[in-house]
């Protein structure tokens, strides 16, 4: 019975047809057999969501991109402009820089339907606090802001849970094969050993390398400072449509030279539009990677 529980759980984890919520319910039975409160509490949090003062694991936090809407004179309006966060007050900077996902896995699984566009809206008080710290020329005022969430980001969190649970089981089996693979009681495994294996695999160093990890070197080779053609060609290689590149060229011309080492308003607006496309799944990359690729290339063009 003990052997079957561990083996069944391993099979469920690697079977994409079995929902993660179903696998975790079986993991709760295993936690009971192991008499591990740590393991059980983690499973409960993954199933029901992280509530109260329960610390959120790092894999449930991702870097956020923020898109703003500005209202200007005579009904003018700018939408989907990428918002800088470096100058925001500390009271909202953490919120703006980090997207957190405390929801239970069942709720997260429901968000992964193809074609579903997600976003997290800024609360009204955050918009009011940020307004004076995100200036834009021409009398424009920040009136709305949101954080786009890609399908890939949510899937990545669910995959992280599966991978950590599988790694825990494999290390447990490797350390105590005579217990896991026999009829002996799982409760015979020392609790301190279980705790060490659990913490290493669930909260330890399981960094996932993003597609843009080697980005800086690639951009440096391909984009030459003040050479618009190398910049446009780099973006063509990323399959950015030609009309968008024409708009970028015009935006760069309109903003002119940048002595303040900041993107101009038109380029910021263009970046926002591109990130919206990334969040809608137009590109087969995460919005974090898309943001890194776009901003890094532009920074090399301007020589920042």
N, C-alpha and C positions, 0 to 999 in steps of 0.2 A: 504493500500500500504506500509506504514511504517513498519507495523507488518510483512508483507510478506517478505520484504527485509531482516530484521534481521533473521527471521526464516529460510528463504531460505539459507542465508549465513551460519548459524549454521549447517544446514543439509548438505550443500556442504563440509564443513570442515571435518565432521566426515565420509563422504562418500569417500572411497579410490578410487572409480572409477572416481571421479571428480578431475581433476588436480588442484594442488595448484595455478597455474597461473590463472585458470578460477575463483577460489574462490576469489583470490586477486582482480581481475577486478571488481567483485561484491562488494568487500570491498571498492573499490575506490568510488563507487556510495554511499555507506553508509557514507564515510568520507565527501562527498559533502553535504549530508543531515544533518550531524552533524555540518557542518561548522568548522571542525577541521583540521587546516593546519598540525599539528603534525602527526596526523593519516594518512593524505593523503600523506605526504612526505615519511613516513615509507613504505606505500604501494607502492609508486612509486619506491623507492629504491629496495624493494624486487622484483618488477616486472622487472625493467630495469637494476638492478645492482647498487652497491654503487660506485659513481663516485666522482672524485675530492677530496674535503676536507670533504665529508660526513663521519662521524665516523662510523666504522664498529661495529655492536653489538657483544657482547662477544660470543653469540652462533654461530657466524660465524668464530670463531677462535678455532683451536684445537692444542694440543701439537704435534709437528712434530717429526718423526723419520728420521734419515738421513743415507743413505747407500752410501758408497764410493767404487770407483774402483781405484786400485793402480797399477802402472806399475813399474816393477823391472828390474834388470840386465838380459841380455840375453833373452829378450822377456817374462820374467816371469810376471804373472798378478794375482792379487787378486781382486775378485769381491764381491759385496754385503756385505762389512764389515760395521758394525754399527759404525758411527762416533761419538766420544765424542764432545760436544760443549762447555764445561765449560771453555776451554782455548782459545776460539776464540776471536778475537778482537770485540769490541762493534759494529763496523760498520756492521758486518754480523751476530752477535750472535742472535739478535732478529729474523732475517730472518730464521736462522737455527732452532730456537726453536719453531717457531709458523707457522702453516699453516693457511692462511687466504683465505676466499672464498667470494670475492666481486661480483661474477656473479649473474645475475638474476635467479629467481627460474626456469624459463623455461629451461635455460641452465643447471642448476644443475639437473633437472629432466632427462635430456638427458644423464647424466653421470651415472645413476643408472641402466643401463641395466645389467642383470645377466652375469657374466663371464667377464665383462670388467675390465681390469687391468689399473689403473691410476697411474701416477706419475708426480711430478713436478720437473723439472730439475733445478739444480743450474746454475746460470749464470756463464760464464767463469771467470768474474772478481772476483766472490765470491770464486771460486775454487783456483784461484791464491793467494788471500788473506789468505785463510785457510791453504794452503799447508804447510807452516813452523810451523803452530800451531797444526798440527795433524801428529806427527812423527810416523814412523813405522820402525822397525829394518830391516836390510838387504838391504838398499838402495832403498826402494820403495817410490814412489812419487804419491800423489793424482792427478789423471787425470780426474776424473768425479765424480759427486755426484748427488743424486736425493732423493726426499721425496715421498715414496709410499703413495697412498691415497686409502683407502678401500671404497667399496660400502657402508658399514655400516656408515662411517663417513658422507658421503653426505646425505644419508637417514636421519641420525640423525639431520642434519641441517634443512632439509625440515620439519621433524616432529616438530622441535622446533618452526618454523614459524607457523605451523598449531595450535600447542598447545597454543602459545601466543595469536594468533588471537581469538581462541575459548574462552580462559580465559577472554580476554577483553570483548567479547560480553556477556558472562555469568555474569560478574561483573556489566557491564552496565545495563543489564536487571534486576539484583538483586537490584541495587541502584535506578533505575527509571522504575519500572514495569508499572506504569500508562502511561508513555510516549511510551515506546517501544512496549507495548501490546495494544495500542489503536490507534485511528486515529489522536491523537494530533501530532504536529510537533516535529520531532527529534531535530530540531534547537532550541527548547525551553530548552534543557538541557544546563545548564551553562557550558561554555567552560572550566573554571578552574576545574570543576568536571570531565569532560571528560579527561582533561590533566592528572589529578592525577591517574585516573583509567588506562589510557593508559600506562603511564610511569611505574606504578607498575607492570603491567602484561607483557609488552614488554621488558622493560629494567631492571626490578627488579630481585629479587633473585629467579631464577627458575633453580637452580643447578640440573643437572642430575647425579645421583650416578652411577659411573662406576662399572663394575663387579668386579674390583680389589680393591674396597674401603676397604674391610676387609682383604686385602691380606697379610699385614705384619704379623699379628697374625697367620694366617693359615700357612704361610711359616715357621715361627719360630717353630711351633709345629712339622712340617713334615720333615724339612731339618736340619740335624745335621752337625755342622762344621767338615770339613775334612772327612765326611762319604759319600763316593761316591755313595753307594747303596741307601741311603735315598734321595739323589739328583735325581738319575736316576728314582727311584720309583715315586717321586713327578712328574717328567715329564711324566712318563708312565700314570699317572692318568689324565694328560692333553691330552692324546691320541697322544703324539709325537711318531712317528714311531720308531721301534727298531733300524734300520740302522742309524738314526739320533743320537740316544743315544750312539751307538757305536762310532760314529764320535766325539761326545762330550767328551766321556771318553778319547779317544786318544788325543784330543785337550788339555784337562786338564793336561794329562801326559806330553805332549810336552812342554807346557808353564811352567810347574814346579811351585814351591811355589812362591806366589806373595807378596813380601815385600813392594811394592809400593802402595798397596791397589788399584790396577788397574787390569782389566782383561788383560790377555796376548793376543798376536796377533791372535793365533789360536782360542781362545774362542770368541774373537770379530768377527772373520770371521764366526764362527758357528752361533752366534747371528744374524748376518746379513742375513744368509740363512733362519733362522727361521722366521724372520720378513717379508722376501719376501713371504714365504708361507702363513703367516697371511694376507698379503696384497692381495694375490690371492684368499682368501676365503677358504683356506684349513681348517682353524679353524673357528668355528662359534662365534668368538669374534673379537672386534675391534683391530687394530694394537696397539693402545695405551695400552689396557689392556694386550695384548700379551707381549709387551715390558716390562711392569711392572712385570708381573708374572715371566718371564724368568730372568730378571736382579735381581729381589729381591731374587729369589731362589739361584742364583749363588753367590750373595753377602753373603747370610747366610752360604753357603757352605765354602766360603773363610774366613768368619769371619770379613768382612768389617764392 
